[in-house]
């Protein structure tokens, strides 16, 4: 792959008709939530709450076994559920702006095998009606993800879908996906252990079709460029689509020997 100047790519935007859309910025509350210590189960509980609660009362009540069915799990231990709910009541620290934490729930508790949740006004400012509608439509897909970084990448790509194409610094992408350990320090490991796995699962189980390419700065990969492919861009021929996805994997594999 030819080298690409990072500074020029980061300022680049694919502009269609009308005003261009831009990817989420570092201080966006959604990114703060995704970069937090919230577990996959806790993120899914938020999704279920948002799609089933009355936005006026913000009150949610559901039997524990019904919630488990919604979360696509056989059983959540009582002590683990209590831990998840306690975590959801704690303010999320914004590491980027160092501002006060984001409070998502006023009440998050379980009693007599019923889960009670009351979201904060702040939660509904972050997740507006349009976003909740998208989550509601995607809920079956979101519930089937078993790895947090796949869930996060799918949500990240879905939210930024209207951008069509954008570039994100490698360090920022690792932070968003929660892949911040030494295991992911080098792009080839991040690609093999996260990006490729997420790509295969997202393309196999959702209608989201995308490509990703490493972006070089000098001799080092410093960013990743995403391109969202709309339905009209995807050819009906299954063999051609498989070939396109194979090319994408090969592009991602450019980092294997770097």
Phi, psi and omega in degrees: 000132180294149180292146180235135178287119186298316184300319181290325181289321182295333179270354185280141176224138175275111187254122175259214179285142178079195184285133181288154175260154182234147179293161180305137179275165187304326185268008179296135183304327179298318179293324177299318179294313182295327181277355183283184179271008178301133181282170177301318180298321180291322176296322179291324177298320176301315180299313180299315179302311184298325184275349185239352184270158173275119187297337180282313181275333181062015182260136182227132178219130182207144176297148182302317181292331177289321177296318178301320179295319178296323182279357178064040176232152180288319183198141172246123178303143183303318181292325178290321178297317178299320178296316178300315183292322176297319179297321182293339178274347182276139177299142178269128181283131177268099184290337184280310183266344183064020177281177180300160182292157176271123179263124185259326184228134174279322178227133174210101187209163175233133181211132180053041178061027173237136179264128180244128179225136171227114182281157178274159173304328180298321178301318183279345171284326178287313181258090181284178185301317181297318181292320178296322178298320178294316179298319179299318179292326183268358189307313179301323179292313182299322183290339183275345180293134182251356177236134185300317185293332176287316177304312183296314181296319178299315180295319180299314180293321181295316180296323182267011187305321183290345178289336181069305182215135178200164180239136180236134177304142184302315180298320179295317180297318177299320180294317180300316184278355180075020180260068189254358180285171181299335180303331186253012184303314181268145183302320184299325178283319177299319180293311184290322187265350182223297187299313181293319180297315179296317180302312182298316183288319180295315181292328182282331189242000179226173177267008179276120179243128183210166172234160174217145182223140173288144179246128182268149166232105189069236180259010186236140176282122185240352183203169176230134180254128178253143173228122178270130179257122178280167185304319183291342179274344183268123181289148181290334182293116185297324180296320179293320179296318179298320179296318179299317181290327177295322177298319180298317178299318180297321177297316179297329182285355179301334181277356185299324183257013184261000000 
